[in-house]
Amino acid sequence: MGSGAAVGVVVLGVDGRRGGWAVAVVEGGPQRAEVRDWVSLVGQDARPVLDLARRHDAAAVGFDVPVGLPADDWRPVDLLAKKALGRAHARVFLVPPREVLRRPDYAAARARCRDLLGGKGLSAQTWGLRGPVLAVDDALAQDTAARGLVVETHPELSFAQMTGTVLPSKKTVEGRAAREQALAGWLDGPAAPPGDDHLDAAACAWSALRWAGWAPGGTARVLGGDEDERGLPQRIVV
């Protein structure tokens, strides 16, 4: 471990990136930790992420991907997340029913969304996220043991909890600097690769560590929790 980093549990923080996954393998606690490895996985299949977690004997995997999908409405937890971010609420996408995301194309998905949600449409941005969402949904359907390992996280909420404030957009110089500074106060080890994906993955790891039992009182802040039709909790761990 690096200087000042306490030995603790191992977790993975995972953010979807173009063509795959950005992963932070972290050991320690939410007060101090160290990066074991920055990993970039190619392909949308989420099972290699779970395999990586097991090789590291990880206590939790924090995915910046919706876990638990509604049957006939928007997910309530997304509305809670939007409320928590205030003016930055646009950084949270409303997740439609699983049946909508399973449609073969955008036109069919929009039509089914309108049917199920009383005429409400589906944005192209949300449709564009269906790949990683369904990849995690499929992985948890096939690997039920992983359900006790995977938690949903959201880096914007993680950084806000970490710093006490909602940070500027990560697409700005100011926003990236604020995220790097927040992580530097907690995380030792090599710098994250270029871009914002691994910074987000590290923030997800911070929340996963809190979930793994290191927060005061032994628990993270949790938004939502209603189970979907497959028994997956629709919650975000912060």
Contacts in CASP RR format, 6 or more apart in sequence:
PFRMAT RR
TARGET T0000
AUTHOR 0000-0000-0000
METHOD contacts of the structure
MODEL  1
MGSGAAVGVVVLGVDGRRGGWAVAVVEGGPQRAEVRDWVSLVGQDARPVL
DLARRHDAAAVGFDVPVGLPADDWRPVDLLAKKALGRAHARVFLVPPREV
LRRPDYAAARARCRDLLGGKGLSAQTWGLRGPVLAVDDALAQDTAARGLV
VETHPELSFAQMTGTVLPSKKTVEGRAAREQALAGWLDGPAAPPGDDHLD
AAACAWSALRWAGWAPGGTARVLGGDEDERGLPQRIVV
1 7 0 8 1.000
1 27 0 8 1.000
1 28 0 8 1.000
1 34 0 8 1.000
1 188 0 8 1.000
2 34 0 8 1.000
2 188 0 8 1.000
2 189 0 8 1.000
3 188 0 8 1.000
4 32 0 8 1.000
4 188 0 8 1.000
5 27 0 8 1.000
5 28 0 8 1.000
5 32 0 8 1.000
5 33 0 8 1.000
5 34 0 8 1.000
5 188 0 8 1.000
6 28 0 8 1.000
6 29 0 8 1.000
6 31 0 8 1.000
6 32 0 8 1.000
6 33 0 8 1.000
7 27 0 8 1.000
7 28 0 8 1.000
8 27 0 8 1.000
8 28 0 8 1.000
8 29 0 8 1.000
8 33 0 8 1.000
8 214 0 8 1.000
9 27 0 8 1.000
9 28 0 8 1.000
9 29 0 8 1.000
9 58 0 8 1.000
9 59 0 8 1.000
9 60 0 8 1.000
9 209 0 8 1.000
9 212 0 8 1.000
9 213 0 8 1.000
9 214 0 8 1.000
10 25 0 8 1.000
10 26 0 8 1.000
10 27 0 8 1.000
10 28 0 8 1.000
10 36 0 8 1.000
10 56 0 8 1.000
10 57 0 8 1.000
10 58 0 8 1.000
10 59 0 8 1.000
11 26 0 8 1.000
11 27 0 8 1.000
11 58 0 8 1.000
11 59 0 8 1.000
11 60 0 8 1.000
11 61 0 8 1.000
11 62 0 8 1.000
11 205 0 8 1.000
11 208 0 8 1.000
11 209 0 8 1.000
11 212 0 8 1.000
12 23 0 8 1.000
12 24 0 8 1.000
12 25 0 8 1.000
12 26 0 8 1.000
12 49 0 8 1.000
12 52 0 8 1.000
12 53 0 8 1.000
12 56 0 8 1.000
12 58 0 8 1.000
12 60 0 8 1.000
12 61 0 8 1.000
12 62 0 8 1.000
12 205 0 8 1.000
12 208 0 8 1.000
13 23 0 8 1.000
13 24 0 8 1.000
13 25 0 8 1.000
13 26 0 8 1.000
13 61 0 8 1.000
13 62 0 8 1.000
13 63 0 8 1.000
13 64 0 8 1.000
13 153 0 8 1.000
13 201 0 8 1.000
13 202 0 8 1.000
13 204 0 8 1.000
13 205 0 8 1.000
13 208 0 8 1.000
14 21 0 8 1.000
14 22 0 8 1.000
14 23 0 8 1.000
14 24 0 8 1.000
14 49 0 8 1.000
14 61 0 8 1.000
14 62 0 8 1.000
14 63 0 8 1.000
14 64 0 8 1.000
14 65 0 8 1.000
14 201 0 8 1.000
14 204 0 8 1.000
15 21 0 8 1.000
15 22 0 8 1.000
15 64 0 8 1.000
15 155 0 8 1.000
15 197 0 8 1.000
15 198 0 8 1.000
15 200 0 8 1.000
15 201 0 8 1.000
15 204 0 8 1.000
16 22 0 8 1.000
16 64 0 8 1.000
16 65 0 8 1.000
16 132 0 8 1.000
16 197 0 8 1.000
17 40 0 8 1.000
17 197 0 8 1.000
19 42 0 8 1.000
19 43 0 8 1.000
19 44 0 8 1.000
20 40 0 8 1.000
20 41 0 8 1.000
20 42 0 8 1.000
20 43 0 8 1.000
20 44 0 8 1.000
20 132 0 8 1.000
21 39 0 8 1.000
21 40 0 8 1.000
21 41 0 8 1.000
21 43 0 8 1.000
21 46 0 8 1.000
21 48 0 8 1.000
21 49 0 8 1.000
21 132 0 8 1.000
22 38 0 8 1.000
22 39 0 8 1.000
22 40 0 8 1.000
22 193 0 8 1.000
22 197 0 8 1.000
22 198 0 8 1.000
22 200 0 8 1.000
22 201 0 8 1.000
23 37 0 8 1.000
23 38 0 8 1.000
23 39 0 8 1.000
23 40 0 8 1.000
23 41 0 8 1.000
23 49 0 8 1.000
23 52 0 8 1.000
23 198 0 8 1.000
23 201 0 8 1.000
24 35 0 8 1.000
24 38 0 8 1.000
24 39 0 8 1.000
24 192 0 8 1.000
24 198 0 8 1.000
24 201 0 8 1.000
24 202 0 8 1.000
24 204 0 8 1.000
24 205 0 8 1.000
25 35 0 8 1.000
25 36 0 8 1.000
25 37 0 8 1.000
25 38 0 8 1.000
25 39 0 8 1.000
25 52 0 8 1.000
25 56 0 8 1.000
25 58 0 8 1.000
25 205 0 8 1.000
26 33 0 8 1.000
26 34 0 8 1.000
26 35 0 8 1.000
26 36 0 8 1.000
26 187 0 8 1.000
26 202 0 8 1.000
26 205 0 8 1.000
26 206 0 8 1.000
26 209 0 8 1.000
27 33 0 8 1.000
27 34 0 8 1.000
27 36 0 8 1.000
28 34 0 8 1.000
28 209 0 8 1.000
28 214 0 8 1.000
29 209 0 8 1.000
29 214 0 8 1.000
30 186 0 8 1.000
30 206 0 8 1.000
30 209 0 8 1.000
30 210 0 8 1.000
30 214 0 8 1.000
30 215 0 8 1.000
31 186 0 8 1.000
31 214 0 8 1.000
32 186 0 8 1.000
32 188 0 8 1.000
33 186 0 8 1.000
33 187 0 8 1.000
33 188 0 8 1.000
33 205 0 8 1.000
33 206 0 8 1.000
33 209 0 8 1.000
34 187 0 8 1.000
34 188 0 8 1.000
34 189 0 8 1.000
35 187 0 8 1.000
35 188 0 8 1.000
35 189 0 8 1.000
35 190 0 8 1.000
35 202 0 8 1.000
36 56 0 8 1.000
38 190 0 8 1.000
38 192 0 8 1.000
38 193 0 8 1.000
38 198 0 8 1.000
39 52 0 8 1.000
40 193 0 8 1.000
41 48 0 8 1.000
41 49 0 8 1.000
41 52 0 8 1.000
44 131 0 8 1.000
44 132 0 8 1.000
44 135 0 8 1.000
45 135 0 8 1.000
45 139 0 8 1.000
46 63 0 8 1.000
46 65 0 8 1.000
46 132 0 8 1.000
46 135 0 8 1.000
46 136 0 8 1.000
46 138 0 8 1.000
46 139 0 8 1.000
47 139 0 8 1.000
47 142 0 8 1.000
47 143 0 8 1.000
49 61 0 8 1.000
49 63 0 8 1.000
49 139 0 8 1.000
50 61 0 8 1.000
50 139 0 8 1.000
50 143 0 8 1.000
50 146 0 8 1.000
50 149 0 8 1.000
50 150 0 8 1.000
53 61 0 8 1.000
53 149 0 8 1.000
58 149 0 8 1.000
59 149 0 8 1.000
59 208 0 8 1.000
59 212 0 8 1.000
60 149 0 8 1.000
60 150 0 8 1.000
60 151 0 8 1.000
60 208 0 8 1.000
60 209 0 8 1.000
60 211 0 8 1.000
60 212 0 8 1.000
61 146 0 8 1.000
61 149 0 8 1.000
61 150 0 8 1.000
61 151 0 8 1.000
61 208 0 8 1.000
62 150 0 8 1.000
62 151 0 8 1.000
62 152 0 8 1.000
62 153 0 8 1.000
62 204 0 8 1.000
62 205 0 8 1.000
62 207 0 8 1.000
62 208 0 8 1.000
62 211 0 8 1.000
62 237 0 8 1.000
63 136 0 8 1.000
63 150 0 8 1.000
63 151 0 8 1.000
63 152 0 8 1.000
63 153 0 8 1.000
63 204 0 8 1.000
64 152 0 8 1.000
64 153 0 8 1.000
64 154 0 8 1.000
64 155 0 8 1.000
64 200 0 8 1.000
64 201 0 8 1.000
64 204 0 8 1.000
65 132 0 8 1.000
65 133 0 8 1.000
65 135 0 8 1.000
65 136 0 8 1.000
65 152 0 8 1.000
66 75 0 8 1.000
66 78 0 8 1.000
66 95 0 8 1.000
66 133 0 8 1.000
66 136 0 8 1.000
66 152 0 8 1.000
66 234 0 8 1.000
67 136 0 8 1.000
67 137 0 8 1.000
67 140 0 8 1.000
67 150 0 8 1.000
67 151 0 8 1.000
67 152 0 8 1.000
67 232 0 8 1.000
67 233 0 8 1.000
67 234 0 8 1.000
67 235 0 8 1.000
68 75 0 8 1.000
68 137 0 8 1.000
68 152 0 8 1.000
68 227 0 8 1.000
68 228 0 8 1.000
68 230 0 8 1.000
68 231 0 8 1.000
68 232 0 8 1.000
68 233 0 8 1.000
68 234 0 8 1.000
69 75 0 8 1.000
69 95 0 8 1.000
69 97 0 8 1.000
69 98 0 8 1.000
69 101 0 8 1.000
69 133 0 8 1.000
69 137 0 8 1.000
69 228 0 8 1.000
69 232 0 8 1.000
69 234 0 8 1.000
70 95 0 8 1.000
70 96 0 8 1.000
70 97 0 8 1.000
70 98 0 8 1.000
70 228 0 8 1.000
70 234 0 8 1.000
71 97 0 8 1.000
71 98 0 8 1.000
71 99 0 8 1.000
71 228 0 8 1.000
71 229 0 8 1.000
72 97 0 8 1.000
72 116 0 8 1.000
72 117 0 8 1.000
73 97 0 8 1.000
73 116 0 8 1.000
73 117 0 8 1.000
74 94 0 8 1.000
74 95 0 8 1.000
74 96 0 8 1.000
74 117 0 8 1.000
74 120 0 8 1.000
75 94 0 8 1.000
75 95 0 8 1.000
75 234 0 8 1.000
76 224 0 8 1.000
76 226 0 8 1.000
76 234 0 8 1.000
77 223 0 8 1.000
77 224 0 8 1.000
77 225 0 8 1.000
77 226 0 8 1.000
77 234 0 8 1.000
77 235 0 8 1.000
77 236 0 8 1.000
78 92 0 8 1.000
78 93 0 8 1.000
78 94 0 8 1.000
78 95 0 8 1.000
79 94 0 8 1.000
80 223 0 8 1.000
80 224 0 8 1.000
80 236 0 8 1.000
81 92 0 8 1.000
81 154 0 8 1.000
81 157 0 8 1.000
81 223 0 8 1.000
81 236 0 8 1.000
82 89 0 8 1.000
82 92 0 8 1.000
82 94 0 8 1.000
83 89 0 8 1.000
84 157 0 8 1.000
84 160 0 8 1.000
84 223 0 8 1.000
85 91 0 8 1.000
85 92 0 8 1.000
85 156 0 8 1.000
85 157 0 8 1.000
85 160 0 8 1.000
85 166 0 8 1.000
86 166 0 8 1.000
87 166 0 8 1.000
88 156 0 8 1.000
88 166 0 8 1.000
88 169 0 8 1.000
91 156 0 8 1.000
92 154 0 8 1.000
92 156 0 8 1.000
93 123 0 8 1.000
93 125 0 8 1.000
93 126 0 8 1.000
93 129 0 8 1.000
94 126 0 8 1.000
95 126 0 8 1.000
95 133 0 8 1.000
96 109 0 8 1.000
96 113 0 8 1.000
96 116 0 8 1.000
96 117 0 8 1.000
96 122 0 8 1.000
96 126 0 8 1.000
97 113 0 8 1.000
97 116 0 8 1.000
97 117 0 8 1.000
98 137 0 8 1.000
98 228 0 8 1.000
98 229 0 8 1.000
99 112 0 8 1.000
99 116 0 8 1.000
100 109 0 8 1.000
100 112 0 8 1.000
100 113 0 8 1.000
100 116 0 8 1.000
100 122 0 8 1.000
101 109 0 8 1.000
101 130 0 8 1.000
101 133 0 8 1.000
101 134 0 8 1.000
102 134 0 8 1.000
103 109 0 8 1.000
103 112 0 8 1.000
106 122 0 8 1.000
106 124 0 8 1.000
106 127 0 8 1.000
109 122 0 8 1.000
109 127 0 8 1.000
109 130 0 8 1.000
110 121 0 8 1.000
110 122 0 8 1.000
110 127 0 8 1.000
113 119 0 8 1.000
113 120 0 8 1.000
113 121 0 8 1.000
113 122 0 8 1.000
114 120 0 8 1.000
114 121 0 8 1.000
136 150 0 8 1.000
139 146 0 8 1.000
140 146 0 8 1.000
140 147 0 8 1.000
140 150 0 8 1.000
140 230 0 8 1.000
140 232 0 8 1.000
141 230 0 8 1.000
147 232 0 8 1.000
151 207 0 8 1.000
151 208 0 8 1.000
151 211 0 8 1.000
151 235 0 8 1.000
151 237 0 8 1.000
152 235 0 8 1.000
152 236 0 8 1.000
152 237 0 8 1.000
153 203 0 8 1.000
153 204 0 8 1.000
153 207 0 8 1.000
153 208 0 8 1.000
153 236 0 8 1.000
153 237 0 8 1.000
153 238 0 8 1.000
154 204 0 8 1.000
154 236 0 8 1.000
154 238 0 8 1.000
155 199 0 8 1.000
155 200 0 8 1.000
155 201 0 8 1.000
155 203 0 8 1.000
155 204 0 8 1.000
156 166 0 8 1.000
156 167 0 8 1.000
157 207 0 8 1.000
157 223 0 8 1.000
157 236 0 8 1.000
157 238 0 8 1.000
158 203 0 8 1.000
158 204 0 8 1.000
158 206 0 8 1.000
158 207 0 8 1.000
158 238 0 8 1.000
159 166 0 8 1.000
159 167 0 8 1.000
159 178 0 8 1.000
159 179 0 8 1.000
159 182 0 8 1.000
159 203 0 8 1.000
160 166 0 8 1.000
160 167 0 8 1.000
161 207 0 8 1.000
161 221 0 8 1.000
161 238 0 8 1.000
162 182 0 8 1.000
162 186 0 8 1.000
162 203 0 8 1.000
162 206 0 8 1.000
163 178 0 8 1.000
163 182 0 8 1.000
167 175 0 8 1.000
167 178 0 8 1.000
167 179 0 8 1.000
167 182 0 8 1.000
168 174 0 8 1.000
168 175 0 8 1.000
168 178 0 8 1.000
169 175 0 8 1.000
170 176 0 8 1.000
170 179 0 8 1.000
170 196 0 8 1.000
170 199 0 8 1.000
170 200 0 8 1.000
171 196 0 8 1.000
176 195 0 8 1.000
176 196 0 8 1.000
176 199 0 8 1.000
179 196 0 8 1.000
179 199 0 8 1.000
179 203 0 8 1.000
180 192 0 8 1.000
180 199 0 8 1.000
182 203 0 8 1.000
183 192 0 8 1.000
183 199 0 8 1.000
183 202 0 8 1.000
183 203 0 8 1.000
186 206 0 8 1.000
187 202 0 8 1.000
192 198 0 8 1.000
192 199 0 8 1.000
192 202 0 8 1.000
207 220 0 8 1.000
207 237 0 8 1.000
207 238 0 8 1.000
208 237 0 8 1.000
210 219 0 8 1.000
210 220 0 8 1.000
210 221 0 8 1.000
210 237 0 8 1.000
210 238 0 8 1.000
211 219 0 8 1.000
211 220 0 8 1.000
211 237 0 8 1.000
213 219 0 8 1.000
213 220 0 8 1.000
215 221 0 8 1.000
220 237 0 8 1.000
220 238 0 8 1.000
221 237 0 8 1.000
221 238 0 8 1.000
222 235 0 8 1.000
222 236 0 8 1.000
222 237 0 8 1.000
222 238 0 8 1.000
223 235 0 8 1.000
223 236 0 8 1.000
223 238 0 8 1.000
224 233 0 8 1.000
224 234 0 8 1.000
224 235 0 8 1.000
224 236 0 8 1.000
225 233 0 8 1.000
225 234 0 8 1.000
225 235 0 8 1.000
226 233 0 8 1.000
226 234 0 8 1.000
226 235 0 8 1.000
227 233 0 8 1.000
227 234 0 8 1.000
228 234 0 8 1.000
END
